[in-house]
Each structure stands twice: as structure tokens, then as C-alpha cells.
């Protein structure tokens, strides 16, 4: 088993190099959400051409005065002392290649390493990004897209709503933990491109999305409907279990992504 794992490690494709950026602006979108705008020449060539694509954000670790750029060891990025850097995955809300700018939205929560960085960051502070990771391709024949996401999935949900062709019906449900976490979508209202969002206030995270998904039957998900869901990992696993095990849905008919785990499970 050890030899097999070693062979697999060597087969991992090296990701795009990390591009230095710096913080341009920090905006409090809500008591639960921060928008961090980054700028840098590397962002002028970072092409994000699919909705719900991802980038990885590198920030200084707690107590670090400077950003150390890690190196790829064939399996992962590591710092000079062999430790893992503070590197997390996000869906960029917006990338402006002409201006070399990127907007990220970071959920505020206690104990989050990048959340802690975002709370105290100032214009000019260093970071780095790479990507993009693959986003979402609308399958052929789909005329309805059902979206389920929590606060961490807001940028992806907004992009999916905006990028879908007019002939595709989009139904979006977003779960937040408090009423004041409801925010406007990119066009300045609680909709995106004329498509409304249904907000669900729920704590603990994931419960409302799981309940909604488990209420679906096979008749609610015909071949022309695709379900996309993202959020807390155990909630997404419960949704997978219902869709693929209970309903027998083909795995090509749904996209379900675990975006995060509670700190105690990391």
C-alpha cells in the first residue's frame, strides 16, 4: 500500500504557479461576510471562463509578518520547514483581467484561519493566488437548474444564476445562519439577472439544505433537471446519500461539492 501511495503521489499534476497579489480593499458586506479585493499583474492572465470555478488563496500564517511562497514537492505545496502553508480554495466572485483585480467573499467565523486574516487585513498586505480549478458545464438537454448552497457558496450560486442561458429555468436556495446574513446579489438586489433567491435561515449549518434535498422525489428530478449543491461537507454527504442511494439518481445528474468542514473536524 505504501508503494502504491508513493506512485500516486508522483503522478499528481503540478498546479499553476502561485501569483503574488496584494490587498486593494476590504469591505464588510454583512456581519457574516467580507469582500476582499486583490490586485496584481498575475490576475491579468488568470482566465476564469466557467461559473463556479475555483482559485486557491495563499495568505501569511498567524503571527507571520511576511508571506512565504511555498514550493511544490510533487504532491503538495510546502514551506521551507516542511509545513503546509495557509492555502484555501474559494470561488472568485469576479475577475477583471483588464484591471488585474479579483473579488473574493470570505465568510466570517471564529477559528477560521483565512477568516482571521481577512478580519485584520489592510490595503497593501501580500497574498498569492493560483488557478483556476474547473467550474460547471451545463449538461446537454438540461432545461432546469436547481441550486442549493450555504454562505460559502454564494459567489458560485450568483455566477450560475447569471451565466445560465435565458431558456434554462433556475431555482436557487441559499442557507444562512442569521437574518442579517442575507445580502444583495451582484446586480444590487436579492436576485441575480432577474432570477430570485429563496433564503433559508438555519443553524446548525446544512440542516435546511439537507431537509430541502431530502424532500425531493424522483419525479421532482426528471432528466431535464440538474441539481447543483455546495456547502458543509457532512450536509453534502447526506444530500449525496439521498440523491444517489435513496432515489437512485445517476451521478451525472447532480453536482454536489463539500466546501468546508467545522474546525473540530479539520
N, C-alpha and C positions, 0 to 999 in steps of 0.2 A: 504493500500500500504506500509506503514511504517513497519508493522509487517511482510509482505511478504519479503521486502528487508532485514530485520533483519534475517529472516530464511535463506535467500540465503547467507548472509554474513557468517553465521555459517557453511554452507555446503562447503565453499571453502577449497580445499585441501591444506595443508601446503606444500610449495615448499621445495626443498632440502636446507639444511643449507648453508649459505654463507661461503665460504672457504677463509681464508686470503691468499693473494698473494702479491708480490711486483714487481715493475717495474724492468725489466732487461735491456731493451734497448728501445730507441725511434729513429725511422728512418723516415726521410722525403721522402716519396715515390713520391710526386709531390707537386706543390704549393697548391693542394687541398686535399691531403691525407697524413695521418700519420699512421705509423705502430708502435704499442706498443706491445712489447713482455713482457709477465708476467711470473713469476715463483713462484712455491710453491708446497708443498707436496700434497695439495688437488687436484692438477691438474693430479697427477699420477693415480687417480681413477675416474676422470671425463671422462666417455666414450661417445664420440660423434660418433655414428655409422650410421648416416643418413646425406646426404647432406642437406645444408640449415637449419640445426638445429640452435638453439639459446642458448646463455647464457646471464645472467644478470650481469652487471658490477656495482659494488658499488665503488664510489670514494668520497674523502672528499668534503664537500661543499665549496663554495667560502669563503675564509677567515678562514677556519678551518685548524689548524696546524696538527691535528691528525684525523685518521679515526675512527668514532664511529660505532660500529657494532649494527645495529637495531635489534629489536625483532619482532616476528610475533604475531599480535594481533587477529588472527583468520580470518582476511580479507586481511591484507597487512603488510608490514614491516614498522615499525615506530621507530623514535628516542626516546630517553628518555623523551624529552619535548613534544612528541606527533606529531611532524612534520615529513613529509616524507623525507627520505634520498635521496641522489642523486644516483638513481638507473636506469640504462638504459639497453635496450636489444640490443645485437649485434650477428651477425653470426661470430663465430671464423673462421678465415682463416685457421688455422692449430692448432691442439692439439697434442703435443708429450708427451704421458703418461710416457714413459721411462725416459725422461728428466724432466718431471714436468714443461712443458712450453706451453704457448699458445700465438699465434699471433692474435691480433685484428687490424682491419683497421678502422680508425676514420676520417670521412670527416671533413675538416677544414671549419668552417663558423662562422661569427660573431654572438654572442649572445648564442651560444650553450654551455650549462654548462659543459658537458663532453669534448666537443671540447676545451673549455678554459682550462680545467685541462690538456688535452693532450698537449697543446701548451707549458706548463711550467714544465711538469713532468720530474723527474730525476731518474736515477737508484737508487733503494732502497726505493722509495716512496711507501706507502702502498695502497692497494686496496683490493677488495674481489670479488669473482665470485660464481655463482651457476648455476645449470642446469644439463643436457641440456634440452631445450624445443624441442618438436617434430620437425623433419625435413620433408623431402619429400620422399614419397613412389611412385615409378613409377607404375601407374595403369596397370593392365593386358591388353595385347593387344595393347599397345601404341608402335608405331614404329618411331614416330617423336615428338620431344620436342621443342617447341617454347618458347624462354626465352626473357623477356623484363624487364630490370632493370635500375635503376639510380645508381649514385655513391655509395649510401649506400648499394646497393645490390651486389656490385662487388664480395665480398667473396662468397656469395651464388651462383651467376652465375658461378664463377670459379669452385666451388665444383660440381655443377650439370653437368657441361661440362665434368669434369674429371671422375665422378662416373658413368656416363651412360654407359651401355654395348655398345660394338662396333656396334652392329646391330641397335642401335637407332640413327636415324638422329637428330642432334642437330643444331638448328639455334638460335644464340644469338644476341641480340641488346642491347647495353648499352648507356645510355644517360649521357653526362657530360655537364657542363656549359661553359667550356673553352677548347680550343685546348690543352693547356698544362696539362689538367687533364687526358688525355689518358695515361694509364700506361701499363706496361707489365703484362701478366698473370703469374701464379706461375711457369711455366716452363721457364720463361725468355723471352718470346716473346709476341706478341699481340694475341696469340692463347692459348688454353688450350687443351692439349692432341690431337693436330692436328686439332682442331675444331676452326674455325675463329670467331672472334667477329666483328660485324659491329658497329662502333662508331657513335653516333649522338651528335653533339654539339648544344646545345639548351638552351636558357634562355628566359622565366622562366622555372624552373624545371617541368618536367612532360609533357610538350606540345608535344615533339617529340614522346614519348611513346603513348600518347593518340591518336595522329594522325595516328601512325602506327597501333594501335589496331582497330581504327575506320575504317581503310581501309580494314579490313578483312571482308570477307563474310562467309556465312555458308559453301560454297564449299571449302574455304581455311582451314576449321577446321573439317575434317572428323573424324570419330570415332577413328581412329588410331593416331590422333594428340592430344597432351595435351599442353595447354598454361599455362605457369607459369610467373607471373609478380609481381614485388615488387618495391615500391618507395614511393613518396609523396602521402599522404592519399587521397587528393581530386582527383588527377590524377588516382589513383587506383579505386576510386569510379566511375569515368567516364568510365573506362575500364570495370568494372563490369556491368554498365548500358548497354553498347553496347553489351557485350557478352551474358548476361543473359536476358535482356529485349528486345533489338532490334533483336538479332539473335535467341533468344530462346534456347541458348545452355544450356544443362544440367549442373548443378553446379559441378557435379563430373568431368566434362571435362576441368576445368580450376582451377588453384590455383592463387588467387590474394590477395596480402598482402600489407596493408598500413604500411610502416615502420616508417614514421615520418610526423610531421606537422610543418609548419612555426611557428616561435616563437610567432608571434602575435595571433596564433590560439590555442596555447597550453593551 
